[in-house]
Amino acid sequence: MLNNWVVMPTCLPTVLRRCHACASERFRANGKFRVNANHKLLDAWLLVLCSACGDTAKLTVFERMNVRSVRPELLDRMHANDPGLAAELLQDPGVRRRNRIALDWDGAWRLDTGGSDRSDQLEREVSEVIDVSVRFAARIPVRPVRLIAEGCGLSRAEVERLITEGKVVSADRLSGRLSGGFTFMLKR
C-alpha cells in the first residue's frame, strides 16, 4: 500500500539578511509590496520587516521595467498585496540571488500524512512493508530523516539506525536536505 505524504508551508519563511539599523539577520515578510512609477518605468519591491527592530527593508522584484512589459495580473496582485505572490517571489532563485538573501523554513511547514495517527497504523502493519511517497507543495529544504521520523512517530536516531540496518531504503539519497519529492520503503 502506497502512503502519500505532503510537506506543506504554513506561513512565509524567515528571510535571512543583515539589518542596516540593528545588525539583526532575520526579517519576516508580511506580503506587502511597493510599486513606484517614473513616467513609463516601474520599480517593484517586496517589503520585509526586521524581527528585532521592525525596520523595513525592500527586496527588489524588478527595476526600471517598461510598463508595457509587466503583466497586468502581476501588477494587480502587487497592488492587492497578495501573500501568495510574496511566497512565489521568495522561492524564486532570481529574486533571492538579486537581493542576496536566504530563507529559513524552521517552523514554517508541516507534514500532512493523510491520517489521524500514523504511529498506530504503523504498529498494526509491523510485519508489512510500508511504501511512502513524499511530495513538496513548495520548495522547502528539509532533511528526509526528519520527515520520516515525524511521519512514523520515531526518533531521528532510530530512523538513522533503520537506514543503517537497511530497513529504510530509497532510490533517493536520505542524507542532507531535499526540497523535491522522494519515495522510501520501511521494512519492519
C-alpha positions in Angstrom: 0.0 0.0 0.0 1.5 3.4 -1.0 1.1 6.2 1.5 1.2 9.8 0.2 2.7 12.4 2.5 2.9 16.2 1.6 5.2 18.8 3.1 3.1 22.0 3.2 4.0 25.5 4.1 2.1 27.0 7.0 3.4 30.6 6.7 6.0 32.6 4.8 9.7 31.7 5.7 12.0 33.9 7.6 14.3 36.0 5.3 17.9 35.9 6.3 19.6 39.2 5.6 21.5 41.7 7.7 19.5 44.7 9.1 21.2 48.0 8.5 19.6 49.5 11.6 20.3 46.9 14.3 22.6 44.2 12.7 19.9 41.5 13.2 19.8 38.9 10.5 16.2 37.9 10.5 13.3 39.5 8.6 9.7 38.5 8.2 7.7 39.0 5.0 4.2 40.2 5.5 3.1 40.1 1.9 3.2 43.9 1.3 4.6 45.4 -1.9 5.6 48.8 -3.0 5.3 49.8 -6.7 6.8 53.1 -7.9 6.2 54.6 -11.3 8.5 57.1 -13.0 6.9 58.0 -16.3 6.8 54.7 -18.3 9.2 52.8 -16.0 8.2 50.7 -13.0 10.1 49.6 -9.9 8.6 47.0 -7.5 9.7 45.7 -4.1 8.6 43.2 -1.6 8.7 44.7 1.9 10.1 42.8 4.8 10.3 43.8 8.5 13.3 43.2 10.8 12.3 40.8 13.5 14.3 42.7 16.1 13.8 46.4 15.5 10.9 46.4 13.0 12.8 48.4 10.4 11.6 47.9 6.8 13.8 46.6 4.0 12.9 46.3 0.4 13.6 43.2 -1.7 13.8 44.2 -5.4 11.3 42.3 -7.6 12.1 44.4 -10.7 13.7 47.7 -11.5 13.1 50.2 -14.4 10.8 47.9 -16.3 8.7 49.4 -19.1 5.0 49.5 -18.0 4.0 47.5 -21.1 6.4 44.6 -20.3 4.8 44.0 -16.9 1.9 41.6 -17.0 -1.3 43.4 -15.7 -2.3 40.5 -13.5 1.1 40.6 -11.8 0.7 44.3 -11.1 -2.9 43.7 -9.8 -1.5 41.1 -7.4 1.2 43.5 -6.2 -1.4 46.3 -5.7 -3.6 43.9 -3.7 -0.6 42.8 -1.5 -1.2 39.2 -2.4 0.6 36.9 0.1 0.6 34.1 -2.4 2.7 36.3 -4.8 5.1 37.0 -1.9 5.5 33.3 -1.3 6.2 32.7 -5.0 8.7 35.5 -5.2 10.6 34.4 -2.1 11.0 31.0 -3.7 12.2 32.5 -7.0 16.0 31.9 -7.2 16.5 35.0 -9.3 14.9 37.2 -6.6 16.9 35.5 -3.9 20.2 35.9 -5.8 19.5 39.6 -6.8 18.8 40.5 -3.2 21.4 38.3 -1.6 19.0 36.6 0.8 18.5 33.1 2.1 15.3 31.6 3.6 14.8 29.9 6.9 11.9 27.4 6.8 12.1 26.4 10.5 8.6 26.4 11.9 7.0 27.4 8.6 5.9 24.0 7.3 4.0 20.9 8.4 3.9 17.3 7.3 0.5 16.1 6.1 0.4 12.3 6.3 -3.2 11.9 5.3 -4.2 10.1 8.5 -5.0 11.0 12.1 -2.5 8.8 13.9 0.2 7.2 11.7 2.1 5.6 14.6 -1.0 3.4 15.4 -1.3 2.4 11.7 2.5 1.6 11.6 2.1 -0.5 14.8 -0.6 -2.6 13.1 1.5 -3.0 10.0 4.5 -4.3 11.9 5.0 -7.3 9.6 4.4 -5.4 6.4 6.5 -3.3 4.2 5.3 0.3 4.0 5.8 2.3 0.8 5.7 6.1 1.2 5.8 8.8 -1.5 6.7 12.3 -0.2 6.0 15.4 -2.2 6.5 19.0 -1.5 3.8 21.7 -2.0 6.6 24.3 -2.1 10.4 24.1 -2.4 11.1 23.7 1.3 14.5 22.2 2.1 14.0 19.5 4.8 16.1 16.5 5.9 14.4 13.3 4.8 15.4 11.7 8.2 13.4 14.4 10.0 10.3 13.8 7.7 10.5 10.0 8.2 10.8 10.4 12.0 7.9 12.8 12.2 5.7 10.8 9.9 6.4 7.5 11.5 6.4 8.7 15.1 10.1 7.7 15.6 13.1 9.5 16.9 15.7 10.7 14.3 18.3 8.4 15.9 16.0 5.4 15.4 15.4 6.4 11.7 19.2 6.6 11.3 19.6 3.2 12.8 16.9 1.7 10.5 18.7 3.3 7.5 22.0 1.7 8.6 20.3 -1.7 9.1 18.7 -1.4 5.6 15.2 -1.3 6.9 14.6 2.1 5.4 15.5 2.2 1.8 15.1 4.7 -1.0 16.4 5.3 -4.5 17.0 8.9 -3.4 19.7 9.9 -1.0 18.4 10.3 2.5 21.2 12.4 3.8 21.4 16.2 3.6 18.4 18.2 2.7 15.8 17.7 -0.1 13.2 20.1 -1.5 11.8 17.8 -4.1 9.7 14.6 -3.9 11.1 11.3 -3.0 9.9 7.8 -2.0 11.1 5.3 0.6 10.2 1.9 1.9 10.1 1.0 5.6 10.5 -2.7 6.4 9.7 -3.8 9.9 
